[in-house]
């Protein structure tokens, strides 16, 4: 889950070297965000060398945009994620009633369907 990866809580059962490499990159990116922070924000996140609190807050602030980036531009050849948008009635994709893209269906546009976002990964 992308939220787990960003927040540093992913179980990542793949190659250990890749996990370390990914974690170092995330630390580097969040260190850059921390360095451009000002005043109270910089002090608020200052004592954590892994930037876990900053990462958590960043995810909370940006999860909707991440979701939109993943799902709302889906085209027929994309394989990353099950399509939820771009159809109607007889031409609908796999989950037509769950469309969350404002341009297609405003009904659920404000709801990111990551209901298990804060349930530990091993329990999902």
C-alpha positions in Angstrom: 0.0 0.0 0.0 1.4 3.4 -1.0 0.3 5.0 2.3 2.3 2.4 4.3 5.3 2.9 2.1 5.3 6.7 2.5 4.7 6.5 6.2 7.5 3.9 6.6 5.2 1.1 7.8 5.2 -1.2 4.8 6.0 -4.9 5.5 7.8 -5.1 2.2 8.5 -8.8 1.8 10.7 -8.4 -1.3 14.4 -7.9 -1.7 15.9 -6.5 1.5 18.4 -4.4 -0.5 15.5 -2.8 -2.4 13.7 -2.0 0.9 16.7 -0.3 2.3 17.2 1.6 -1.0 13.6 2.8 -1.0 13.7 3.8 2.6 16.9 5.9 2.1 15.2 7.6 -0.9 12.2 8.5 1.2 14.3 9.8 4.0 16.2 11.9 1.4 12.9 13.4 0.0 11.4 14.1 3.4 14.7 15.6 4.6 14.4 18.1 1.6 10.9 18.9 2.6 12.0 19.4 6.2 14.9 21.7 5.1 12.5 24.0 3.3 10.1 24.2 6.2 9.9 27.4 8.2 9.6 28.4 11.8 7.4 26.2 14.0 7.0 23.5 11.3 10.8 23.0 11.2 10.9 22.7 15.1 7.9 20.4 15.1 9.6 17.8 13.0 13.2 18.4 14.1 14.1 15.5 16.3 13.2 12.6 14.0 16.0 11.5 11.7 13.6 9.3 9.7 10.9 12.0 9.5 8.1 9.6 10.4 5.9 12.4 11.8 6.4 14.5 8.7 5.8 11.5 6.5 2.5 10.8 8.3 1.4 14.4 8.1 2.4 14.6 4.4 0.3 11.5 3.7 -2.7 12.8 5.5 -2.5 16.1 3.5 -1.9 14.4 0.1 -3.6 11.1 0.0 -6.5 12.4 -2.0 -4.2 13.7 -4.7 -2.2 10.5 -4.7 -5.4 8.5 -5.2 -6.5 10.8 -8.0 -3.1 10.5 -9.7 -3.4 6.7 -9.6 -7.0 6.2 -10.6 -8.4 9.2 -12.5 -6.0 8.9 -15.4 -6.5 5.2 -16.0 -6.7 4.1 -19.6 -7.4 0.7 -21.1 -3.8 -0.5 -21.2 -3.0 0.4 -17.6 -2.5 -2.6 -15.2 -1.5 -1.0 -11.9 -4.9 -0.6 -10.4 -8.4 -1.9 -11.0 -10.2 0.7 -13.1 -13.1 2.5 -11.4 -13.9 5.3 -13.7 -14.7 6.1 -17.3 -17.8 4.1 -18.0 -21.5 4.3 -17.7 -24.2 1.7 -17.7 -23.4 -1.0 -20.2 -19.9 0.3 -21.0 -18.8 0.7 -17.4 -15.5 -0.7 -16.2 -15.1 -3.3 -13.4 -16.4 -1.1 -10.5 -18.6 1.5 -12.2 -20.6 2.5 -9.1 -17.3 3.2 -7.2 -16.0 5.9 -9.5 -14.3 8.7 -7.5 -13.2 11.0 -10.2 -14.9 14.4 -10.1 -14.9 14.8 -13.9 -16.8 11.5 -14.3 -19.0 11.3 -11.2 -19.1 13.8 -8.4 -20.9 11.5 -6.0 -17.9 10.0 -4.2 -15.2 12.4 -5.4 -14.3 13.5 -1.8 -13.8 9.9 -0.5 -10.6 8.1 -0.9 -11.6 4.4 -0.8 -8.7 3.4 1.4 -10.9 2.4 4.3 -8.1 0.2 5.7 -5.5 3.0 5.5 -4.7 2.9 9.2 -5.3 -0.8 9.9 -2.0 -2.6 10.2 -1.0 -4.2 7.0 -0.8 -7.8 8.4 -4.5 -7.5 9.4 -5.8 -6.5 6.0 
